[in-house]
Amino acid sequence: MGRGRVQLKRIENKIKRQVTFSKRRSGLLKKAHEISVLCDADVALIVFSNKGKLYEYSTDSCMEKILERYESYSYEEKAVFFNEADPQADWCLEYSKLKARVESLQRSQRNLMGEELETLSNKELQHLEQQLEISLKHIRSKKTEVMLESIAKLQNKEKILKEQKKKMEEIIAKEKAKTFAQNESRDQQNQHVLLSDSVPTSTSKNFSLRSTEEENSQAELRVGKCLLPPWMLNHLKG
């Protein structure tokens, strides 16, 4: 005799309910994986337990991509249906789409910050790790580029400062040489003046000899004019 059809209803026993949830969840995830492999289909599965814990499976690299496809498809279907009935329906659908997109981006941002990771599967954690590694590579590459640019600027500045220093040294050397030449010329002029003052000239010598001769002739003249007494003159003649 065949088995009768079992009526589906909530399992009252808490332990049996939890065991059944675990078994059926594993079987559901397995069936989702099988249909994605066998039929080459994109599958997204989302399950929340009675305690609010999330279990999900996606064939794509990220669940958000499949959800975006679903929202886009759903938006197009609803837009065709409600376009003639309600003109404001487009705005409502657009708002719902943007709201879902914002929530998805906020969730991704929190995951990248290391928050709310307990709800992610192993595959999603691996994908998140790959995103962080790629971002870290880009950051390190940009950091290296900025450092090289800074080093090049500093080297260029150092080169300019060295050239300015060399020019200043040349100007200072020229000024020193000019000052030294002026001082040497002034010293030579001073020495020449001192030598000319200490050595008498031939004109001064002739002038002194002439003065002596004139004095002697004046003395003889005074003697010849009998300025002396007669007895002294006779004595001198004798």
C-alpha positions in Angstrom: 0.0 0.0 0.0 1.5 3.4 -1.0 2.4 6.1 1.4 0.0 8.9 1.7 0.6 12.5 1.0 2.2 14.2 3.9 0.6 17.5 4.9 3.1 20.4 5.2 2.9 22.4 8.4 5.1 24.0 10.9 7.1 21.6 13.0 6.3 22.4 16.6 9.3 20.7 18.2 12.2 23.3 18.2 15.0 20.7 18.0 13.3 18.8 15.1 12.6 22.1 13.3 16.2 23.1 13.5 17.5 19.7 12.3 15.0 19.7 9.4 16.1 23.3 8.5 19.7 22.3 8.4 19.0 19.2 6.2 16.6 20.9 3.8 18.9 24.0 3.6 21.9 21.8 2.6 19.8 20.0 0.1 18.4 23.2 -1.4 21.9 24.7 -1.8 23.1 21.4 -3.4 20.2 21.5 -5.9 20.9 25.1 -6.7 24.5 24.2 -7.4 23.5 21.2 -9.5 21.1 23.1 -11.7 23.6 25.9 -12.3 26.2 23.3 -13.4 24.0 21.0 -15.4 21.9 23.7 -17.2 24.5 26.5 -17.2 22.0 28.8 -15.5 22.6 31.8 -13.2 21.1 31.0 -9.8 20.8 33.1 -6.7 19.5 31.6 -3.5 18.7 33.6 -0.4 17.5 31.9 2.8 16.9 33.5 6.2 16.5 31.3 9.3 13.8 32.0 11.9 16.6 33.8 13.9 17.4 36.1 11.0 20.6 34.4 9.9 21.4 34.7 6.2 22.3 31.8 4.0 22.9 32.4 0.3 24.3 30.9 -2.9 25.1 32.5 -6.2 26.7 31.2 -9.4 28.0 34.7 -10.4 31.1 36.2 -8.8 28.9 38.5 -6.7 25.3 38.2 -5.5 24.8 42.0 -6.2 25.2 41.4 -10.0 22.4 38.8 -10.1 20.2 41.1 -7.9 20.8 44.0 -10.3 19.7 41.8 -13.2 16.6 40.8 -11.3 15.8 44.4 -10.4 16.4 45.6 -14.0 14.1 42.8 -15.4 11.5 43.4 -12.7 11.6 47.2 -13.4 11.1 46.7 -17.1 8.2 44.3 -16.6 6.5 46.6 -14.1 7.1 49.6 -16.2 5.3 48.1 -19.2 2.4 47.0 -17.0 2.0 50.2 -15.0 3.0 52.8 -17.6 -0.5 53.3 -18.9 -2.4 52.6 -15.7 -0.5 55.0 -13.4 2.0 57.7 -14.6 3.6 57.9 -11.1 4.4 54.2 -11.2 7.6 54.9 -13.0 8.8 57.1 -10.2 7.9 54.6 -7.6 9.8 51.8 -9.5 12.8 54.1 -10.0 12.8 55.0 -6.3 12.6 51.3 -5.3 15.4 50.5 -7.7 17.7 53.3 -6.5 16.9 52.4 -2.9 17.9 48.8 -3.4 21.1 49.9 -5.2 22.0 52.3 -2.3 21.4 49.5 0.3 23.6 47.1 -1.8 26.4 49.7 -2.0 26.2 50.4 1.7 26.3 46.8 2.6 29.4 46.3 0.3 31.0 49.3 1.9 30.4 47.9 5.4 31.9 44.5 4.3 35.0 46.3 2.9 35.4 48.0 6.3 35.3 44.5 8.0 31.7 44.8 9.3 28.8 42.4 9.1 31.0 39.6 7.8 29.2 36.9 9.7 26.4 36.7 7.1 28.9 36.1 4.2 29.7 32.7 2.7 33.1 31.4 2.1 32.9 32.2 -1.6 31.9 35.8 -0.8 34.7 36.2 1.7 37.2 35.0 -0.9 35.8 37.5 -3.4 36.0 40.3 -0.8 39.6 39.4 0.0 40.4 39.5 -3.7 38.8 43.0 -4.0 40.9 44.2 -1.0 44.1 42.8 -2.4 43.4 44.5 -5.8 42.6 47.8 -4.0 45.8 47.5 -1.9 47.9 47.0 -5.0 46.4 50.1 -6.6 47.0 52.1 -3.4 50.7 50.9 -3.2 51.2 51.7 -6.8 49.8 55.2 -6.4 51.9 55.7 -3.3 55.1 54.6 -5.1 54.2 57.0 -8.0 53.6 59.9 -5.6 56.9 59.2 -3.8 58.9 59.0 -7.1 57.4 62.4 -8.2 58.3 63.9 -4.8 61.8 62.6 -5.1 62.2 64.0 -8.6 61.0 67.4 -7.5 63.4 67.4 -4.6 66.3 66.4 -6.9 65.4 69.2 -9.3 65.2 71.7 -6.4 68.6 70.5 -5.2 70.1 70.9 -8.6 68.7 74.5 -8.9 70.1 75.3 -5.4 73.5 74.0 -6.3 73.6 76.1 -9.5 72.6 79.2 -7.5 75.3 78.4 -4.9 77.9 78.1 -7.6 77.0 81.4 -9.1 77.1 83.1 -5.7 80.5 81.6 -5.0 81.8 83.0 -8.4 80.4 86.4 -7.6 82.0 86.4 -4.1 85.3 85.3 -5.6 85.2 88.1 -8.1 84.4 90.7 -5.5 87.3 89.4 -3.3 89.7 89.6 -6.1 88.6 93.1 -7.0 88.9 94.2 -3.4 92.3 92.7 -3.1 93.5 94.4 -6.2 92.2 97.8 -5.0 93.9 97.4 -1.6 97.2 96.3 -3.3 97.1 99.4 -5.6 96.4 101.7 -2.6 99.3 100.2 -0.6 101.7 100.7 -3.6 100.6 104.4 -3.9 101.2 104.9 -0.1 104.7 103.4 -0.3 105.6 105.6 -3.3 104.5 108.7 -1.4 106.5 107.7 1.7 109.6 107.1 -0.4 109.3 110.5 -2.2 109.0 112.3 1.1 112.1 110.6 2.8 114.6 111.0 -0.1 115.7 114.7 -0.9 115.8 115.8 -4.5 118.8 117.4 -6.4 117.0 120.7 -6.5 116.8 120.9 -2.7 120.5 120.0 -2.5 121.5 122.7 -4.9 119.3 125.1 -3.1 121.1 124.3 0.2 124.6 124.7 -1.3 123.6 127.9 -2.9 122.4 129.2 0.4 125.7 128.3 2.1 127.8 129.9 -0.6 125.7 133.1 -0.4 126.2 133.2 3.4 129.9 132.8 3.0 130.1 135.5 0.4 128.1 137.8 2.5 130.5 137.2 5.4 133.5 138.0 3.2 131.6 141.0 1.9 131.1 142.2 5.5 134.8 141.7 6.1 135.8 143.5 2.9 133.6 146.6 3.8 135.6 147.1 7.0 133.0 146.1 9.4 135.8 145.0 11.7 138.1 147.3 13.6 141.4 148.4 11.9 143.7 146.7 14.3 141.9 143.4 13.6 142.2 144.0 9.9 146.0 144.6 10.2 146.3 141.4 12.3 144.5 139.5 9.6 146.7 140.9 6.9 149.9 140.2 8.8 
